[in-house]
Amino acid sequence: MFWFAKSLRKGKLIRITRNANMSKVPKVALNLKQFMLRQEVLKLYRDIFRTIRQVPDKHSQAELKAWARHDFQINRSQNDEVAIKMLMQHGRRSLTELKTSLQLSGVSEEK
């Protein structure tokens, strides 16, 4: 399969071939434990971004989003289960602090 893309520098069409390396299917399937841990990480990520949306100041929202994305991106390649659990614990603690700050400021009505 071939794709054609326009080169940004010269404005010419270049041909891109799709090979097995470009597949979105992971090379190694996750076992059940890894799959469940991944789901927990994704849930935490979504919870953080839902909470960030409640921050009234748009500039602060942008900073918090950048911080969260950066932290998740840096640790994206982490494979050690214990390290991932520690990072999740840190993320949950940060999320709890953010929720508490929003509650104290009167923005959030969650309990």
C-alpha positions as CSV (number, residue, x, y, z in Angstrom):
1,M,0.0,0.0,0.0
2,F,1.3,3.4,-0.9
3,W,0.5,6.9,0.4
4,F,1.4,10.1,-1.2
5,A,2.3,13.2,0.9
6,K,3.4,16.6,0.0
7,S,6.9,17.5,1.1
8,L,6.8,20.5,3.3
9,R,10.1,21.8,2.1
10,K,9.9,21.6,-1.6
11,G,6.2,21.2,-2.3
12,K,6.8,17.9,-4.2
13,L,4.8,14.7,-3.8
14,I,6.7,12.0,-2.1
15,R,5.7,8.3,-2.0
16,I,5.4,6.6,1.4
17,T,5.1,2.9,1.6
18,R,3.3,1.2,4.4
19,N,5.1,-1.7,5.9
20,A,4.6,-3.9,9.0
21,N,6.3,-1.4,11.2
22,M,3.5,1.1,10.7
23,S,0.8,-1.2,12.0
24,K,-1.2,-0.1,15.0
25,V,-1.4,-3.6,16.3
26,P,1.0,-4.1,19.2
27,K,3.9,-6.5,18.6
28,V,3.2,-8.3,21.8
29,A,-0.3,-8.8,23.2
30,L,-0.9,-7.7,26.8
31,N,-1.7,-10.3,29.4
32,L,-4.8,-9.7,31.6
33,K,-3.0,-8.0,34.4
34,Q,-1.2,-5.6,32.0
35,F,-4.5,-4.9,30.2
36,M,-6.3,-4.1,33.5
37,L,-3.5,-1.8,34.6
38,R,-3.6,0.0,31.3
39,Q,-7.4,0.5,31.7
40,E,-6.7,2.0,35.2
41,V,-4.1,4.4,33.8
42,L,-6.5,5.5,31.0
43,K,-9.3,6.0,33.6
44,L,-7.0,8.2,35.7
45,Y,-6.0,10.2,32.6
46,R,-9.7,10.8,31.7
47,D,-10.5,11.7,35.4
48,I,-7.7,14.2,35.5
49,F,-8.9,15.9,32.3
50,R,-12.5,16.0,33.4
51,T,-11.4,17.7,36.7
52,I,-9.2,20.1,34.8
53,R,-12.2,21.2,32.8
54,Q,-13.8,22.5,36.0
55,V,-10.9,25.0,36.6
56,P,-12.5,28.4,35.8
57,D,-9.3,30.2,34.6
58,K,-8.5,29.2,31.0
59,H,-4.7,29.9,31.4
60,S,-4.6,27.7,34.5
61,Q,-6.5,25.0,32.6
62,A,-4.0,25.1,29.8
63,E,-1.1,24.8,32.2
64,L,-2.6,21.9,34.0
65,K,-3.4,20.1,30.7
66,A,0.2,20.6,29.5
67,W,1.5,19.3,32.9
68,A,-0.7,16.2,32.8
69,R,0.0,15.4,29.2
70,H,3.8,15.9,29.8
71,D,3.8,13.5,32.8
72,F,1.8,10.8,31.0
73,Q,4.0,11.2,27.8
74,I,7.3,10.9,29.7
75,N,6.2,7.7,31.4
76,R,4.4,6.2,28.4
77,S,7.2,3.7,27.8
78,Q,7.2,2.5,31.4
79,N,6.9,-1.3,31.6
80,D,7.6,-2.0,35.2
81,E,4.4,-2.8,37.0
82,V,5.5,-1.5,40.4
83,A,6.7,1.7,38.8
84,I,3.4,2.2,37.0
85,K,1.5,1.6,40.2
86,M,3.7,4.2,42.0
87,L,3.1,6.7,39.2
88,M,-0.6,6.0,39.4
89,Q,-0.6,6.6,43.1
90,H,1.1,9.9,42.6
91,G,-1.4,10.8,39.9
92,R,-4.4,9.9,42.1
93,R,-2.9,12.0,45.0
94,S,-2.5,15.0,42.6
95,L,-6.0,14.5,41.3
96,T,-7.3,14.5,44.9
97,E,-5.4,17.7,45.7
98,L,-6.9,19.4,42.6
99,K,-10.4,18.3,43.5
100,T,-10.0,19.5,47.0
101,S,-8.7,22.9,45.8
102,L,-11.7,23.2,43.5
103,Q,-14.1,22.3,46.3
104,L,-12.5,24.8,48.7
105,S,-12.7,27.5,46.1
106,G,-16.4,26.8,45.6
107,V,-16.1,25.8,42.0
108,S,-16.8,22.0,42.4
109,E,-19.7,20.6,44.3
110,E,-18.4,17.0,44.3
111,K,-18.0,15.1,47.6
